[in-house]
Amino acid sequence: MQLEFWGAAREVTGSMHLLRVGRKSLLIDCGLAQGRRKHAFERNRNLPFDASTIDAVILTHAHIDHSGNLPTLARGGFRGRIFTTSATEDLCNYMLVDSAHIQKSDVRYVNRRRKKEGKRPFEPLYQIGDVRKALSRFRAIDYHSWFTPVEGVRALFLDAGHILGSASVILEVTEAGRTRRIAFSGDIGRKGLPILKDPEVPHGADFVVMESTYGDRLHEPASAAKGYLRECASSTAEKGGVLLIPSFALGRTQEVVYRLNQLWEEGALPPIDVYVDSPLAVNVTEVFGRHPECWDKEMIETTRNDRDGDALGFRRLRYVQSVEESKSLNAKPGPMIIISASGMCEGGRVLHHLSNNLDKPSTAVLFVGFQAANTLGRKILEGRSPVPILGTMVEVNARVERADSYSAHADRNELIAWAESARETGNIQKYFLVHGEPESAESLATALRERGTAEVLVPERGQAFEL
């Protein structure tokens, strides 16, 4: 059998790993690459293999850097099944449609400029029809239930604790009468986070493909998240400004709202209106309500005791859907909190809010998620000014903050603990570290080697390994 790495290799986005077993080809994740626009666009459009030769896909979770290029796969002739959890399937019904709309909108904007410059217009990466093709191939599988994605391979989903429906995957592969177990971590969550259950660790693995996003750093305690949010909200209320929180519509938005709801219930939230300006976040939050099987005990108890009977909603919170209401927020006097996608500021309504508020000293921008290299979010976080937004250079006069306590990714110590727990139940020959920038992946690799674990590799894009 051969394992090939085609995405999230020495980088964070675009997860895509290909396992070849005999004549069968099994793809694990098919995500969008993000970063430098031209580079990402070319990478996403040109798959490194013939889509029609892929027999099946296993999708670990619904984040766009793991799921977002499935429509391109379908467009290219893929006719197999896409296996994932029920919650992930429900989320992708919204996430992939939203991705198509954003790409269409972004290309329309870029083409207006290209037309003025006499350049050839771009085509969107994919259309709604391609999304529908991909969605028609989904098949939902319960956690802890073995299934057969392709001949010679049995698979099992474990709860990764990262976002709703996220999974780690155990593959039991039989070839030439010999059976090996390969574990794919997906994105590993953190213990003790609200809403979701803690991550499970795969057992009995011979090879492990493992994320390394925060392999070189530690997070603040998850318990600090609520206090940090209260401080930022209070400071914004005093200044009468805007607290802008770029946030992924899936996962991070719900956690921030959950913390704000806690502050509201405790009477600790200052008098400030809160807007979730993302139609996708509205739909995603509704999906959360449909899948209590993914909730932890705290979420179940909070929902039961909440004054409004809703742990993801309270009286000062408004979910914004229409474009008109979104635009009206820019004329509305503060103070207010706006939670808006995308989390890395690479598209969506958050760009308009940044464009209108980033130059104001009364504005605060709070980053609650990872910012990949070359994204607008990373540029702002690194203190660059001015920054390009929607074709205009905007000065950064706002206060810029970062709260690692909100991260849904395990940090260095948590990753090491996960890896060692996996080793205790298996005979691991190799770890392959992915989904991390080079510094993070290499730092984690060094830490695992120092602990006497199996061989630890950090593959390059396009590298293939015989297992």
QUIPETA-V996612 format. One line per field, one symbol per residue. ss: DSSP state (h for helix, s for strand, l for the rest). phi: phi as a letter, one per 20 degrees, with the letter a starting at -180 (. if undefined). psi: psi as a letter, one per 30 degrees, with the letter a starting at -180 (. if undefined). A space follows every 10 residues. Layout:
ss=???
phi=???
psi=???
This chain:
ss=lsssssslll lllllsssss sllsssssll llllllhhhh hhhhhlllll hhhllsssll lllhhhhllh hhhhhlllll sssslhhhhh hhhhhhhhhh hhhhhhhhhh hhhhhhllll lllllllhhh hhhhhllsss llllllssss llsssssssl llllllssss sssssllsss ssssllllll lllllsllll llllllssss slllllllll lllhhhhhhh hhhhhhhhhl lsssssllll lhhhhhhhhh hhhhhhllll llssssslhh hhhhhhhhhh lhhhslhhhh hhhhhlllll llllllssss llhhhhhhll lllllsssss lllllllllh hhhhhhhlll lllsssslll lllllhhhhh hlllllsssl lsssllllss sslhhhllll lhhhhhhhhh hhhhllllls sssslllhhh hhhhhhhhhh llllssslll lllsssl
phi=.cddddaldl beemgacddd cmedcdedmb eefcpgffff fffffdfebf gfeeeacddf aegffddfdg fffffeofce edeaefffff ffgeffffgf ffffffffff ffffffemef fedggbdgff ffgfffefce cfgmdfbdfb gncdcbedfe mecgnfcecd ddddblmddc ddddfmeeed fnffmdfffe dfcmeeccdc fbgdfdbdef ggffffffff ffffffffem ddeddfbffd nfgffffgff fffffemdef fbfcceeagf fffffffgfe cffefeffff ffffdfgemb fdabfedced dfffffffff deffeadddb eefdmernfg ffffgecfee ffecddedbf dfgmefgfff ffnfafcecl ncedfddffd cccffefeef egffffffff ffffdbcfeb ddeclbfgff ffffgfffff emffgdcdfe fnfcced
psi=lkkkjglhjg lelhkjkkkk jbgkkkkjli lkklbkeeee eeeeejkglj effkelkkke lfkfffffge eeeeefgkga kjkaleeeee effeeeeeee eeeeeeeeee feeeeegglk llklelleee eeeeeffkkk klkgjkljel kfkklkklkf gelkfkklkk kjkkkhgkkl kkkjfakkak kgllelllkl kllgkekkjk lgehfgllll kfffeeeeee eeeeeeeefg akjkjkkkfj deeeeeeeee eeeeefgfkl ikkkkjijee eeeeeeeeff iffflleeee eeeefkeggj fhklegkkkk eleeeeefff fkkallkjjk llfghgaaff eeeeefffgk ffkkkjkglk jlkgleeeee efgkklkkjh gkkkkjflkk lkjfffkgkk aeeeeeeeee eeefgaikek kjkahkleee eeeeeeeeef ggalkkkjll kfkkkk.
